[in-house]
Amino acid sequence: MKKGLIFVLFALVSIVSYSQISWNAKVGMNMSNFTGDMDTDMKIGFNVGVGMEYQFSDMWSIQPSLMISQKGGKYDEDGETVKFNPMYLEIPVMAAARFAIADNQNIVVKAGPYFGFGIAGKYKAGGEKIDFFKSNSGMNSIDYNAISGQLAILKEKQQILCQRDNPKFDLFKEFGVNE
């Protein structure tokens, strides 16, 4: 038992001694809509937050983040416009693989789950503003799904990111968890 515990301790120390942790600020634009019973037009929003990258090797890392994200949509029916403006606190946790394509130029492919918690927002219908996450609004304040992205890193600091939530992927259904 002691030998196993010592082995695990040395293994963790060796992983931690190799790993590199870096922090970054994240600011961006997103485009969102609602689908299902009512398909809405796309709405442009923002996201801002802080992220960390824990690098296990030159190729593999994990990238957890804490983001505030504005989502929403717009729906027109019979001349009446309904606008949805929820804001979420999101926690994406992505595994990333980094591929060097040239000196100081990399392509990073990443994927993983995210969990979101509704923190604010309103929807406007016919001049009336209603709290988006109020108990009688019918909206769920918990959001979860899979997320994937591709990142091009040019000259170490310049980054171009294309990332998307995967609305057709049901994270809990895929792993056999009943809600």
Backbone as numpy.savetxt, mean C-alpha at the origin, in Angstrom:
# Nx Ny Nz CAx CAy CAz Cx Cy Cz
18.62 -28.30 23.47 17.79 -27.11 23.47 18.66 -25.86 23.47
19.69 -25.82 24.34 20.57 -24.66 24.42 21.34 -24.48 23.12
21.80 -25.60 22.52 22.55 -25.51 21.27 21.67 -24.95 20.16
20.41 -25.38 20.11 19.48 -24.86 19.10 19.23 -23.37 19.27
19.06 -22.95 20.52 18.83 -21.54 20.82 20.06 -20.70 20.46
21.24 -21.20 20.76 22.47 -20.48 20.42 22.63 -20.40 18.91
22.31 -21.48 18.19 22.40 -21.48 16.73 21.47 -20.41 16.13
20.21 -20.36 16.61 19.25 -19.38 16.12 19.74 -17.97 16.43
20.28 -17.75 17.61 20.81 -16.43 17.99 21.94 -16.01 17.06
22.89 -16.91 16.78 23.98 -16.57 15.87 23.47 -16.34 14.45
22.48 -17.11 14.02 21.91 -16.92 12.68 21.27 -15.53 12.57
20.51 -15.14 13.59 19.89 -13.82 13.57 20.92 -12.70 13.61
21.96 -12.87 14.40 23.02 -11.86 14.47 23.70 -11.72 13.11
23.96 -12.84 12.43 24.62 -12.75 11.12 23.72 -12.09 10.09
22.40 -12.35 10.15 21.48 -11.69 9.22 21.44 -10.20 9.51
21.34 -9.82 10.78 21.28 -8.41 11.16 22.58 -7.70 10.82
23.71 -8.38 10.97 24.98 -7.71 10.68 25.14 -7.44 9.19
24.53 -8.28 8.32 24.62 -8.03 6.89 23.58 -7.02 6.44
22.42 -7.07 7.06 21.29 -6.28 6.56 21.56 -4.79 6.67
20.87 -4.09 5.79 20.98 -2.64 5.77 19.58 -2.07 5.89
19.42 -1.09 6.76 18.13 -0.43 6.92 18.24 0.98 6.38
17.26 1.35 5.55 17.21 2.73 5.06 15.78 3.24 5.22
15.65 4.52 5.48 14.36 5.17 5.67 14.12 6.11 4.50
12.85 6.32 4.15 12.54 7.26 3.08 11.18 7.89 3.29
11.04 9.08 2.77 9.75 9.77 2.77 9.07 9.47 1.45
7.75 9.33 1.51 6.99 9.00 0.30 5.89 10.02 0.10
5.81 10.57 -1.09 4.77 11.51 -1.48 4.34 11.15 -2.89
3.05 11.11 -3.13 2.63 10.76 -4.48 1.18 11.07 -4.74
0.79 10.75 -5.95 -0.57 10.94 -6.42 -1.17 9.56 -6.65
-2.45 9.41 -6.39 -3.11 8.16 -6.75 -4.41 8.45 -7.48
-4.87 7.47 -8.20 -6.15 7.55 -8.90 -6.99 6.37 -8.44
-8.19 6.63 -7.92 -8.99 5.56 -7.35 -10.45 5.68 -7.79
-11.15 4.56 -7.69 -12.59 4.54 -7.91 -13.16 3.35 -7.16
-14.47 3.27 -7.11 -15.15 2.15 -6.47 -15.77 1.29 -7.56
-15.72 -0.02 -7.39 -16.36 -0.93 -8.33 -17.24 -1.88 -7.56
-18.17 -2.48 -8.25 -19.08 -3.43 -7.60 -20.50 -3.06 -7.91
-21.30 -2.83 -6.86 -22.70 -2.47 -7.06 -22.85 -1.17 -7.82
-21.90 -0.27 -7.61 -21.95 1.04 -8.24 -20.55 1.38 -8.73
-20.36 1.45 -10.04 -19.07 1.83 -10.59 -18.98 3.35 -10.62
-17.89 3.88 -10.09 -17.71 5.33 -10.02 -16.62 5.78 -10.98
-16.64 7.07 -11.29 -15.57 7.67 -12.08 -14.33 7.80 -11.20
-13.18 7.85 -11.85 -11.92 7.93 -11.13 -11.75 9.28 -10.44
-11.12 9.26 -9.28 -10.82 10.47 -8.53 -9.31 10.52 -8.26
-8.76 11.69 -8.42 -7.33 11.88 -8.14 -7.18 12.27 -6.68
-6.26 11.61 -5.99 -5.99 11.89 -4.59 -4.49 11.94 -4.33
-4.11 11.94 -3.08 -2.70 12.01 -2.71 -2.38 10.89 -1.73
-1.11 10.61 -1.58 -0.64 9.77 -0.49 0.69 10.31 0.01
0.89 10.21 1.30 2.10 10.71 1.94 2.42 9.80 3.11
3.70 9.59 3.35 4.06 8.72 4.46 5.54 8.52 4.59
5.88 7.51 5.38 7.28 7.17 5.62 7.43 5.67 5.40
8.58 5.29 4.85 8.83 3.87 4.58 10.22 3.47 5.04
10.39 2.17 5.13 11.67 1.61 5.54 12.00 0.48 4.58
13.27 0.29 4.30 13.70 -0.88 3.55 14.73 -1.63 4.38
14.43 -2.90 4.64 15.33 -3.77 5.38 15.90 -4.75 4.37
17.17 -4.58 4.02 17.79 -5.35 2.95 18.47 -6.60 3.53
18.01 -7.78 3.10 18.58 -9.04 3.54 19.84 -9.39 2.75
19.85 -9.04 1.47 20.98 -9.32 0.59 21.00 -8.24 -0.49
21.89 -8.36 -1.44 21.92 -7.39 -2.53 20.64 -7.45 -3.36
19.97 -8.60 -3.34 18.77 -8.77 -4.15 17.47 -8.62 -3.37
17.38 -9.19 -2.18 16.11 -9.28 -1.46 15.99 -8.28 -0.31
14.76 -7.72 -0.18 14.48 -6.82 0.94 13.00 -6.86 1.27
12.66 -6.29 2.42 11.27 -6.12 2.81 11.06 -4.63 3.01
9.89 -4.13 2.58 9.65 -2.69 2.60 8.31 -2.37 3.27
8.28 -2.23 4.58 7.05 -1.79 5.24 6.96 -0.26 5.18
5.74 0.25 5.19 5.51 1.71 5.15 4.30 2.06 6.00
4.19 3.32 6.32 3.03 3.88 6.99 2.59 5.08 6.16
1.40 4.99 5.55 0.95 6.00 4.59 -0.42 6.56 4.97
-0.64 7.82 4.63 -1.97 8.40 4.65 -2.37 8.55 3.19
-3.51 7.98 2.83 -3.90 7.93 1.43 -5.34 8.42 1.26
-5.54 9.31 0.30 -6.87 9.79 -0.02 -7.39 8.99 -1.21
-8.54 8.39 -1.06 -9.15 7.62 -2.13 -10.49 8.24 -2.45
-11.25 7.61 -3.32 -12.58 8.12 -3.57 -13.08 7.83 -4.96
-14.16 8.50 -5.29 -14.78 8.35 -6.59 -15.92 9.34 -6.74
-16.46 9.37 -7.94 -17.56 10.29 -8.25 -18.60 9.52 -9.04
-19.85 9.70 -8.68 -20.94 8.94 -9.29 -22.04 9.91 -9.72
-22.45 9.82 -10.97 -23.54 10.67 -11.50 -24.72 9.79 -11.86
-25.89 10.14 -11.31 -27.11 9.42 -11.66 -28.28 10.38 -11.68
-28.98 10.40 -12.77 -30.16 11.27 -12.94 -29.85 12.72 -12.62
-28.69 13.20 -13.05 -28.31 14.59 -12.84 -27.80 14.92 -11.46
-27.79 13.96 -10.55 -27.28 14.19 -9.20 -25.89 13.57 -9.07
-24.98 14.35 -8.49 -23.60 13.89 -8.33 -23.35 13.50 -6.87
-22.73 12.33 -6.70 -22.33 11.88 -5.38 -20.82 11.75 -5.40
-20.13 12.40 -4.45 -18.67 12.35 -4.37 -18.26 11.65 -3.07
-17.31 10.72 -3.20 -16.78 9.98 -2.06 -15.35 10.42 -1.82
-15.00 10.77 -0.59 -13.66 11.26 -0.25 -13.12 10.63 1.03
-12.92 9.32 1.08 -12.37 8.73 2.31 -10.85 8.87 2.39
-10.33 8.89 3.60 -8.89 8.89 3.84 -8.55 7.70 4.71
-7.45 7.04 4.37 -7.04 5.83 5.08 -5.62 5.96 5.61
-5.39 5.32 6.73 -4.05 5.08 7.23 -3.70 3.68 6.73
-2.70 3.58 5.85 -2.38 2.30 5.22 -1.02 1.79 5.67
-0.93 0.47 5.78 0.32 -0.19 6.16 0.63 -1.26 5.11
1.34 -0.89 4.04 1.76 -1.91 3.08 3.06 -2.56 3.55
3.17 -3.87 3.33 4.39 -4.61 3.65 4.74 -5.42 2.40
5.79 -5.00 1.71 6.11 -5.62 0.43 7.48 -6.29 0.46
7.55 -7.46 -0.17 8.82 -8.12 -0.43 9.32 -7.58 -1.76
10.61 -7.30 -1.85 11.16 -6.69 -3.06 12.37 -7.47 -3.56
12.47 -7.56 -4.88 13.63 -8.17 -5.54 14.27 -7.10 -6.42
15.56 -6.90 -6.24 16.30 -5.84 -6.95 17.20 -6.48 -8.00
17.08 -6.01 -9.25 17.88 -6.52 -10.36 18.72 -5.38 -10.94
20.03 -5.54 -10.91 20.93 -4.52 -11.47 20.92 -4.64 -12.99
20.71 -3.50 -13.67 20.73 -3.52 -15.13 21.94 -2.79 -15.70
22.54 -1.93 -14.89 23.75 -1.20 -15.27 24.33 -0.61 -13.99
25.47 0.07 -14.09 26.05 0.72 -12.92 25.06 1.71 -12.32
24.76 1.55 -11.04 23.85 2.42 -10.30 22.45 2.50 -10.90
22.04 1.51 -11.67 20.68 1.47 -12.21 20.08 0.10 -11.91
18.92 0.12 -11.27 18.27 -1.11 -10.84 16.79 -1.10 -11.23
16.25 -2.29 -11.38 14.81 -2.48 -11.48 14.41 -3.26 -10.23
13.39 -2.77 -9.54 12.90 -3.43 -8.33 11.47 -3.86 -8.58
11.19 -5.13 -8.35 9.84 -5.68 -8.46 9.41 -6.04 -7.05
8.21 -5.59 -6.66 7.78 -5.82 -5.29 6.29 -6.15 -5.23
5.92 -6.90 -4.20 4.53 -7.27 -4.00 4.31 -7.66 -2.55
3.07 -7.57 -2.11 2.72 -7.95 -0.75 1.35 -7.44 -0.37
0.94 -7.66 0.86 -0.37 -7.19 1.31 -0.31 -5.76 1.85
-1.47 -5.13 1.90 -1.58 -3.88 2.65 -2.85 -3.93 3.46
-2.83 -3.20 4.55 -3.99 -3.09 5.43 -4.25 -1.60 5.62
-5.50 -1.19 5.50 -5.86 0.21 5.64 -6.96 0.39 6.67
-6.91 1.50 7.36 -7.89 1.82 8.39 -8.46 3.20 8.10
-9.77 3.29 7.90 -10.42 4.56 7.60 -10.29 5.53 8.77
-9.75 6.72 8.49 -9.54 7.69 9.56 -10.39 8.95 9.40
-10.83 9.24 8.19 -11.62 10.45 7.97 -12.28 10.35 6.60
-13.12 11.29 6.32 -13.72 11.37 5.00 -15.20 11.63 5.03
-15.69 12.18 3.94 -17.10 12.48 3.81 -17.56 12.08 2.41
-18.83 11.87 2.29 -19.37 11.81 0.95 -20.47 12.84 0.83
-20.55 13.44 -0.35 -21.48 14.53 -0.61 -22.55 14.03 -1.56
-23.79 14.19 -1.16 -24.93 13.80 -1.99 -26.01 14.86 -1.88
-26.33 15.50 -2.99 -27.40 16.50 -2.99 -27.18 17.63 -2.02
-25.96 18.11 -1.89 -25.66 19.21 -0.99 -25.49 18.80 0.46
-25.71 17.56 0.78 -25.56 17.06 2.15 -24.21 16.36 2.29
-23.49 16.67 3.38 -22.21 16.01 3.66 -22.41 15.01 4.79
-21.97 13.77 4.56 -22.16 12.70 5.53 -20.81 12.08 5.84
-20.57 11.79 7.13 -19.33 11.15 7.54 -19.21 9.79 6.85
-18.12 9.55 6.17 -17.95 8.35 5.35 -17.95 7.07 6.18
-17.35 7.10 7.35 -17.22 5.89 8.15 -18.19 5.83 9.33
-19.21 6.66 9.31 -20.21 6.64 10.37 -20.89 5.26 10.39
-21.31 4.83 11.55 -21.84 3.48 11.70 -23.04 3.19 10.79
-23.84 4.20 10.46 -25.01 3.95 9.62 -24.76 4.28 8.14
-23.50 4.56 7.76 -23.21 4.90 6.37 -23.11 3.66 5.48
-22.90 2.50 6.07 -22.76 1.27 5.29 -21.37 1.06 4.74
-20.43 1.94 5.05 -19.06 1.82 4.56 -18.18 1.15 5.60
-17.25 0.34 5.15 -16.36 -0.39 6.04 -15.09 0.44 6.26
-14.66 0.59 7.48 -13.46 1.38 7.76 -12.18 0.55 7.66
-12.28 -0.74 7.39 -11.11 -1.61 7.24 -10.94 -1.93 5.75
-9.74 -1.78 5.26 -9.44 -2.06 3.86 -8.21 -2.97 3.84
-8.19 -3.95 2.96 -7.05 -4.85 2.83 -7.04 -5.39 1.42
-5.87 -5.69 0.95 -5.74 -6.26 -0.38 -4.29 -6.55 -0.67
-4.01 -6.93 -1.90 -2.63 -7.14 -2.35 -2.21 -5.91 -3.13
-0.92 -5.67 -3.13 -0.37 -4.52 -3.84 0.89 -4.99 -4.56
1.14 -4.43 -5.72 2.35 -4.77 -6.46 2.90 -3.52 -7.10
4.17 -3.56 -7.44 4.76 -2.39 -8.05 6.08 -2.70 -8.73
6.46 -1.81 -9.60 7.74 -1.87 -10.27 8.42 -0.53 -10.06
9.70 -0.56 -9.77 10.44 0.65 -9.46 11.72 0.67 -10.26
11.99 1.77 -10.91 13.26 1.94 -11.61 14.09 2.93 -10.81
15.30 2.55 -10.44 16.20 3.43 -9.69 17.31 3.84 -10.63
17.41 5.12 -10.88 18.42 5.66 -11.78 19.41 6.49 -10.97
20.66 6.18 -11.04 21.72 6.91 -10.33 21.44 6.99 -8.83
21.02 5.89 -8.23 20.80 5.66 -6.82 19.68 6.48 -6.18
19.52 7.75 -6.46 18.55 8.57 -5.76 17.29 8.87 -6.57
17.36 8.89 -7.90 16.20 9.19 -8.72 15.37 7.92 -8.87
14.06 8.01 -8.59 13.21 6.84 -8.63 11.94 7.11 -9.42
11.51 6.13 -10.18 10.24 6.17 -10.91 9.45 4.95 -10.44
8.27 5.17 -9.88 7.49 4.07 -9.30 6.13 3.98 -9.97
5.74 2.78 -10.32 4.40 2.48 -10.81 3.87 1.38 -9.90
2.81 1.66 -9.18 2.32 0.73 -8.17 0.81 0.64 -8.26
0.23 -0.54 -7.98 -1.22 -0.65 -8.03 -1.74 -1.62 -6.99
-2.91 -1.27 -6.48 -3.66 -2.21 -5.65 -4.32 -3.18 -6.61
-4.46 -4.41 -6.22 -5.05 -5.42 -7.09 -6.47 -5.73 -6.64
-7.48 -5.02 -7.16 -8.85 -5.20 -6.66 -9.46 -6.55 -6.98
-8.96 -7.26 -7.96 -9.51 -8.56 -8.31 -8.94 -9.67 -7.42
-7.93 -9.37 -6.63 -7.28 -10.36 -5.78 -7.86 -10.26 -4.38
-8.49 -11.31 -3.89 -9.04 -11.34 -2.55 -8.05 -12.06 -1.64
-7.30 -11.30 -0.88 -6.23 -11.82 -0.05 -6.71 -12.93 0.88
-7.83 -12.71 1.55 -8.30 -13.70 2.52 -8.86 -14.94 1.83
-9.52 -14.76 0.70 -10.05 -15.91 -0.05 -8.91 -16.79 -0.56
-7.84 -16.18 -1.03 -6.71 -16.93 -1.57 -6.06 -17.83 -0.52
-6.06 -17.38 0.73 -5.43 -18.16 1.80 -6.44 -18.91 2.66
-7.70 -18.97 2.21 -8.71 -19.78 2.88 -9.18 -19.25 4.22
-9.11 -17.93 4.41 -9.56 -17.33 5.68 -10.96 -16.78 5.46
-11.88 -17.13 6.32 -13.24 -16.61 6.23 -13.33 -15.32 7.01
-14.01 -14.34 6.45 -14.17 -13.07 7.15 -15.27 -13.16 8.17
